[in-house]
Every structure is written in structure tokens, then in C-alpha cells.
Amino acid sequence: LKAAALVFRIDTPGGRVDSAVEIAPAITTAPMHSIAYIEGMGAISAGALISFSCDDIVMSPASAIGAATPVYPTAEGLMPTGEKEVSFMRAKMRALAESNGHSPDLAQAMVDKDIELRGYTDAAGKYIVFSVAGSTSPEEAEEGEPKPVVEHAPGAVVYPDNSELIDAAGKLLTLTPAEAQKYGLIPTVAAGFNAALTHYDLTGATVHVVEPNWAEIVFRFLTSPTIAGLLLMIGLGAIYYEVK
């Protein structure tokens, strides 16, 4: 396929992490430029991981990206998983960000609520985002307590102490389009799919829309957790009936 770009229209509250992890390599190894266009409710959870798999990310007004910590369903609702799963997701998001030129600090803060993010504008006018080790509590951060000079990594550049708070420790990062543009995650906010194409000089290009066929729709329906569980119960009931 000799396409100029591969554009994903992302509008999802999330989904299975293992499915998103399987999708990511297919995007990163695509021979053409990949673009994530986030619209609607945004790219939440696994949707954020797929977005960071793309070369570029563009957002529509009123969308969002983030809140990517893994969770599992319980009788009380969705609950965060353990450190093992969070560690994997955090590393995966950071690796995808690094390989596609996105901010790894923004990526991992969307997964791990214990990461505090701060930022400042350097002399060249570029906004620099960095994570802080030994973060203050959310209460201290909200009180505007000044931060000491911190190091991004041992032996790395020392950042100024007049940086502003982006995301306090104890709070999961989710960004609005304006915030994502300010922090350098997206180049622009596009009010519509055609506006996103225009930003990448793809106006007038032939758009081939790829949609799931009927077999894929049926398979997705039958393998959804609710339907799969219902079919399992019917199967067990049928076995019990046959035994009786």
C-alpha cells in the first residue's frame, strides 16, 4: 500500500491492554507516516497507548488524552491493578513515546499517579516537561510550595526551581487539547478530520476508509467479555442438563 499517511480516528474510553499492546507494533512498523486524530470522548487508557504508537498526535476541541493506568473490574467497580501491571504499562508507554518523538514524561505520568510533572519555558521558547523524584503530596503542591532545584536523572541537566506544576503526585495525568499543545505533545488542535489533513498538507488526497467487515464485527461481539461469559454460562447449563 503506497499511502502518504495512515490516520487513526481515535474515540474511545479504553479497552483491553493486551489488545492495545498487540496493535502498537503494527502501527510502529507501518511503512508510512502514522497520525492519531483524537476526537469525541478522546483517547483514554488503551486509546492513549495506541496514540503514542503513532508518529504524530492531533486532537479535536473538547477531546482528551490520558488516564492510562491499568484497571480490572470488581463488584465495587473498576479498581487499579498492582505495581507489576502498572510498571509494565508505564515502561511500554515511555518506550513508545521515546521511539516516536513524544514526551516520555507525559506518557508515564498518564499511567503512574505517583509521578509529579513540572515544566518551564527555556531560553529558546520551548516548553520543557520533566518528572520529579521525591514529589510532594497533592496538598503541598496545591499550596504552591516552592520546589528545590531537581535533577532529571543522575548527572543530567539541573532544572530551575521556578518551574510550574503540571501534574501533582497522587493524581493521574489527563490532558486537554490546549494543555497537550502547550506541553508539546500535539502540534495543533484540529477542528475536524479535514482540518487535521490540511495541517499535514493532505488536502485533496484520496481517503481510503478502512472499516471492519461483518465477520470481524460478529467476532468482536462474540468475544466481548459480557457475551463470552453469557455463552459460557449457557454451555455449562447445557452440560448440566445433559448429565441430568
C-alpha positions as CSV (number, residue, x, y, z in Angstrom):
1,L,0.0,0.0,0.0
2,K,1.6,3.2,-1.2
3,A,-0.1,5.7,1.1
4,A,1.1,9.1,2.1
5,A,-0.2,8.6,5.7
6,L,-2.1,6.2,7.9
7,V,-4.6,8.2,10.0
8,F,-6.3,6.7,13.0
9,R,-9.5,8.3,14.2
10,I,-9.5,7.6,17.9
11,D,-12.6,8.0,20.1
12,T,-12.5,5.5,22.9
13,P,-12.8,5.3,26.8
14,G,-10.3,2.5,26.7
15,G,-10.2,-1.3,26.3
16,R,-8.1,-4.4,26.8
17,V,-4.4,-3.5,27.5
18,D,-3.2,-6.8,25.9
19,S,-5.1,-5.9,22.6
20,A,-3.6,-2.4,22.6
21,V,-0.1,-3.8,23.2
22,E,-0.6,-6.1,20.2
23,I,-1.9,-3.3,18.0
24,A,1.1,-1.0,18.8
25,P,3.8,-2.9,16.9
26,A,1.6,-3.0,13.8
27,I,1.5,0.9,13.9
28,T,5.1,1.5,14.7
29,T,6.3,-0.8,11.9
30,A,4.0,0.7,9.3
31,P,6.0,1.9,6.2
32,M,4.1,5.2,6.0
33,H,3.7,8.2,8.3
34,S,1.1,7.4,11.1
35,I,-1.1,10.1,12.7
36,A,-3.5,9.7,15.6
37,Y,-6.5,12.0,15.3
38,I,-8.3,12.1,18.7
39,E,-11.9,13.2,18.7
40,G,-15.1,12.7,20.6
41,M,-14.5,11.5,24.2
42,G,-10.8,11.2,23.4
43,A,-8.0,8.7,23.8
44,I,-8.4,7.3,27.3
45,S,-6.5,4.3,28.7
46,A,-5.6,1.9,25.9
47,G,-6.5,4.6,23.5
48,A,-3.6,6.7,24.8
49,L,-1.2,3.8,24.2
50,I,-2.3,3.5,20.6
51,S,-2.0,7.3,20.2
52,F,1.6,7.2,21.4
53,S,2.3,4.5,18.9
54,C,1.8,7.0,16.1
55,D,4.4,9.4,14.7
56,D,2.1,12.4,15.3
57,I,-0.9,13.1,17.5
58,V,-3.6,15.7,16.7
59,M,-6.6,16.4,18.9
60,S,-10.0,17.9,18.2
61,P,-11.5,20.5,20.6
62,A,-13.1,19.1,23.7
63,S,-11.3,15.8,23.5
64,A,-8.8,14.4,26.0
65,I,-5.9,12.0,26.3
66,G,-4.5,10.1,29.3
67,A,-5.8,8.2,32.3
68,A,-3.9,5.1,31.1
69,T,-3.4,3.2,34.4
70,P,-4.5,-0.4,34.0
71,V,-7.6,-1.5,35.9
72,Y,-9.7,-4.6,36.4
73,P,-13.5,-5.0,37.1
74,T,-14.7,-5.9,40.6
75,A,-18.1,-5.9,42.3
76,E,-17.3,-2.4,43.6
77,G,-16.4,-1.1,40.1
78,L,-13.1,-0.7,38.3
79,M,-10.0,-1.0,40.6
80,P,-6.3,-0.2,39.8
81,T,-4.1,-3.2,39.2
82,G,-0.9,-4.0,41.2
83,E,2.5,-2.5,40.7
84,K,3.6,-5.3,38.3
85,E,1.0,-4.3,35.7
86,V,1.5,-0.5,36.3
87,S,5.3,-1.0,35.9
88,F,4.8,-2.8,32.6
89,M,2.3,-0.2,31.2
90,R,4.5,2.7,32.4
91,A,7.5,1.3,30.6
92,K,5.5,0.5,27.5
93,M,4.1,4.0,27.2
94,R,7.5,5.5,27.8
95,A,9.2,3.3,25.2
96,L,6.5,4.2,22.6
97,A,6.9,7.9,23.4
98,E,10.7,7.7,23.1
99,S,10.6,5.9,19.8
100,N,8.1,8.3,18.2
101,G,9.4,11.6,19.5
102,H,6.8,12.2,22.1
103,S,7.4,13.3,25.7
104,P,8.2,10.1,27.8
105,D,7.5,12.0,31.0
106,L,4.0,12.9,29.9
107,A,3.4,9.3,28.8
108,Q,4.4,7.7,32.1
109,A,2.5,10.2,34.2
110,M,-0.7,9.1,32.4
111,V,0.0,5.6,33.8
112,D,1.5,6.2,37.3
113,K,-0.2,8.6,39.6
114,D,2.9,8.8,41.9
115,I,4.8,10.8,39.2
116,E,4.9,14.5,39.6
117,L,5.4,16.6,36.5
118,R,6.7,20.1,36.2
119,G,7.7,22.3,33.3
120,Y,9.2,25.6,32.2
121,T,9.9,27.5,29.0
122,D,13.6,27.6,28.1
123,A,15.6,30.5,26.6
124,A,14.7,29.3,23.1
125,G,10.9,29.4,23.9
126,K,10.5,25.7,24.0
127,Y,8.4,24.2,26.8
128,I,10.3,21.6,28.8
129,V,8.5,18.9,30.7
130,F,10.2,16.8,33.4
131,S,9.3,14.4,36.1
132,V,10.4,15.0,39.7
133,A,11.7,12.3,42.1
134,G,10.6,12.6,45.7
135,S,7.4,14.5,44.8
136,T,5.4,16.5,47.3
137,S,1.9,15.4,48.2
138,P,-1.1,16.9,46.2
139,E,-2.0,19.1,49.2
140,E,1.5,20.6,49.3
141,A,1.5,21.1,45.6
142,E,-1.8,22.9,45.7
143,E,-0.5,25.2,48.4
144,G,2.2,26.3,45.9
145,E,5.2,25.2,47.9
146,P,8.4,26.1,46.0
147,K,10.3,23.1,44.7
148,P,14.1,22.8,45.2
149,V,16.4,22.5,42.2
150,V,15.9,18.9,40.9
151,E,17.8,16.7,38.5
152,H,16.0,14.9,35.6
153,A,18.4,12.0,36.1
154,P,21.7,11.4,37.9
155,G,24.4,13.6,36.3
156,A,21.8,15.2,33.9
157,V,20.9,18.9,33.5
158,V,19.7,20.7,36.6
159,Y,16.4,22.4,36.1
160,P,15.4,25.7,37.5
161,D,13.3,26.0,40.7
162,N,10.8,28.4,39.1
163,S,9.1,25.7,37.1
164,E,5.4,25.3,37.2
165,L,3.4,22.3,38.4
166,I,1.8,20.3,35.6
167,D,0.5,17.3,37.5
168,A,0.8,16.7,41.2
169,A,1.8,13.4,42.7
170,G,-1.2,11.3,43.6
171,K,-3.1,12.5,40.5
172,L,-3.3,10.7,37.2
173,L,-2.5,12.8,34.2
174,T,-5.1,13.6,31.6
175,L,-4.6,16.4,29.1
176,T,-7.0,18.7,27.3
177,P,-6.1,19.8,23.7
178,A,-4.8,23.2,24.9
179,E,-2.6,21.5,27.6
180,A,-1.3,18.9,25.1
181,Q,-0.4,21.7,22.7
182,K,1.3,23.8,25.4
183,Y,3.4,20.9,26.6
184,G,4.4,19.9,23.1
185,L,2.5,16.6,22.7
186,I,0.5,17.8,19.7
187,P,1.4,20.4,17.1
188,T,-2.1,21.8,16.7
189,V,-5.8,21.5,17.6
190,A,-7.8,20.5,14.5
191,A,-11.5,21.3,14.5
192,G,-12.4,18.3,12.3
193,F,-10.8,15.4,10.4
194,N,-10.3,17.6,7.2
195,A,-8.5,20.2,9.3
196,A,-6.1,17.6,10.5
197,L,-5.4,16.5,6.9
198,T,-4.8,20.2,6.0
199,H,-2.2,20.5,8.7
200,Y,-0.2,17.7,7.1
201,D,-0.7,19.0,3.6
202,L,-3.0,16.2,2.7
203,T,-5.9,18.3,1.5
204,G,-7.4,16.8,-1.6
205,A,-5.8,13.4,-1.1
206,T,-7.8,10.4,-1.8
207,V,-9.0,8.9,1.5
208,H,-9.5,5.2,1.8
209,V,-11.7,4.4,4.8
210,V,-10.9,1.0,6.4
211,E,-13.8,-0.4,8.4
212,P,-14.4,-3.8,10.0
213,N,-16.3,-6.3,7.8
214,W,-19.3,-8.3,9.0
215,A,-17.1,-11.3,10.1
216,E,-14.9,-9.0,12.3
217,I,-18.0,-7.3,13.8
218,V,-19.5,-10.7,14.7
219,F,-16.3,-12.0,16.1
220,R,-15.8,-8.8,18.2
221,F,-19.4,-9.3,19.6
222,L,-19.0,-12.9,20.4
223,T,-15.6,-12.4,22.2
224,S,-16.7,-9.4,24.2
225,P,-16.5,-10.2,28.0
226,T,-20.3,-9.9,28.6
227,I,-21.3,-12.2,25.6
228,A,-18.4,-14.6,26.2
229,G,-19.4,-15.0,29.9
230,L,-23.1,-15.5,28.9
231,L,-22.2,-18.2,26.3
232,L,-20.0,-19.9,28.9
233,M,-23.0,-20.0,31.4
234,I,-25.3,-21.4,28.6
235,G,-22.7,-24.0,27.8
236,L,-22.3,-25.1,31.5
237,G,-26.1,-25.2,31.8
238,A,-26.4,-27.4,28.7
239,I,-23.8,-29.8,30.1
240,Y,-25.6,-30.0,33.4
241,Y,-28.9,-30.6,31.6
242,E,-27.3,-33.4,29.5
243,V,-25.8,-35.0,32.6
244,K,-29.2,-35.0,34.4
